[in-house]
Amino acid sequence: MRILGVDVHPLCVDALHGRLGDVIERRGRALVLHANAHGLNLAWEQAWLHDFLNSAALVFCDGAGVMLGARLLGRRIPERITYADWMWRLAATAEQRGWSLFFLGAGPGVAERAAASLRQRHSRLKITGVRNGYFDADPGGPDNRALVAAINAAAPDILLVGMGMPRQEAWLRENWPQLDVRIGLTGGAVFDYVSGALKRSPEWLNRIGLEWLGRLVIEPRRLWRRYVLGNPRFLARVLHQRLSSGGAKS
């Protein structure tokens, strides 16, 4: 379904794992990105991000706002696949099926702690490399060249990039042609959540689709613009799409 000009795939976790497995087992390559209200707002405002999201093999829903947006457009998304929950299920499937992962992002030591937490529960999980997100991302610079070389030497099935929107998308867009990986995923704050560096909002808020409110309470200075201004802007744009002729922004 097209929401604010971006094609979002209405997937459940099992279907998403099936699609990942298809790519890995046939030795293909695919970008698998996620969409939430903040990301779709950014894509509305930045043409390169809009085009990059639509170049991906899959874009799954990572936000209650996107599920609401789909309903306003007369469509349905079966579930919200948020990394704070999904990462544990992905790790279990990766362990079972022998998929290897490389973690890139977050502050120094955070992704390492996330990897250790996952291995405590899934001892046979293959994590072939971990790098933090503090590096010079200039494509021609020595830091970035060394990072790409390290990822390619590890040759993971899945590269998970958690550097926040839109930096993670910009980095993948620039470096994807040079990367020897099967799947490129964007994960936002995934390593902060899995490592315990970032507190999750209360479960009862998560269940009723108000995780954004819990996050706003936890990090008001960083997130107030995204949610207090961004959420109404997103819903207004969806309503405009519903009312406009053709129903989509191209």
ROBAZA-195138 format. One record per residue (C-alpha): x, y, z. Coordinates in steps of 0.02 Angstrom, whole numbers, plus 50000, padded with zeros to 5 digits. Layout:
ROBAZA-195138
XYZ;...
END
This chain:
ROBAZA-195138
500005000050000;500595017649963;500665029550112;501305047250079;502095041049919;503025026349999;502565008249963;502334999650132;502164980650135;500814973950253;501824960050332;501784950050493;503424944150572;503294926450504;503024932850328;504494944750346;505614930550406;505054920350257;505534934150137;507234936350221;507544917650210;507114917450025;508434930649988;509774922750097;509514905050034;509584909949850;511124920749885;510224936449829;510344954249894;508964965049964;508704981050060;507364978850194;506894995550272;505585001150398;504305015050401;503585024850546;502715041650549;504355050950575;505195041950430;503725045050312;503735063350360;505585064150317;505275055150153;503885067550110;505105081850136;506695074050062;506555066949887;508115056149901;507405046950052;505715044649966;506615036949817;507755026249925;506315018850024;505425014549862;506995006349794;506984993649936;506364975949913;505294977850069;504724991950183;503844985550339;502814995050466;503715000350625;502455012050703;500675013250766;500495029450669;500775020250504;499475007250553;498245021350589;498705029750426;498345013650332;496635012250415;496225030250367;496615025350188;495475010150198;496874997450212;497534986150349;499284981850412;499254965650514;500524970750645;501824983450694;503574976150685;504594986350807;506414982050836;506314982551026;505214966951013;505674960050844;507554959150871;507344944650992;506264935050870;507464938750727;508904932350834;507954916250872;507594913250688;509384917650638;510064905450767;508904891650707;509254894350523;511104898350538;511014916250475;512484927550520;512334945750573;513424961250581;512944975650695;513354993650649;512805008650752;512465016550922;513765023451042;515405015151091;515094998451176;513194998651152;513094986751004;514334975251091;513194974551243;511704971351131;512644956851050;513074949751221;511254950951278;510664941751123;511984928251144;511464925351324;509784919451259;510384912451092;512104904951120;512294898650940;511874915450861;513184920350732;513684938650753;515184940850639;515594958950681;515094974050785;515544992350754;514875008150835;514115022250736;515445035250776;516515036050620;516865047550474;515545042350347;516375051350201;516265037850066;518045040850008;518785043050181;519885030250269;518645026850410;517245022450291;518345012150175;519015002150323;517244999150387;516614992850218;518134981550206;517804974550381;515984971050339;516464962650176;517784952050263;516444946050385;515224943250240;513654942750350;511964936950289;511174951950376;511934969150405;510924978650535;511264997450533;510605006950684;511105025150667;509425034050668;508435041550525;508965047550401;510835044650433;510685025750424;509735026650259;510985039150188;512445027850235;511635012350160;511145021750002;512945027349976;513795010950020;512574997249969;513384994049798;515054990249882;514394979150022;514544960150017;512984956150119;511354947550079;510154958650178;510324976950228;509204981850374;508944998750457;508604997750643;508575014950725;508865013150912;508844994050908;510534992050997;510075004551132;508494994751171;509254977351165;510754982451269;509664990851400;510475007851369;508765015151326;507245011851434;505675005451348;504015014251376;502745005251488;502024989551410;500224995351432;500605010751325;501434999751194;499914988351185;498705002651147;499805010751015;500485024851123;502305019651135;502735036551059;502005044951214;503075034351329;504615038251227;504195056751233;504115056151423;505795046951430;506695058351304;505695074651292;507105085951233;507615074551090;505905068751033;504655082751061;504775089450884;504615071950810;503025067950905;502175084150960;502395092250790;502735077150680;501255065950724;499905078850683;500845083450525;500875065150472;499015062650503;498595078750410;499595072650260;498735055650263;497025064050269;497545075050123;498055059350028;496365051450065;495415066750004;496505070649853;496165063849682;497235048449651;497525046749839;499435046649833;500945057749823;502075052049681;
END
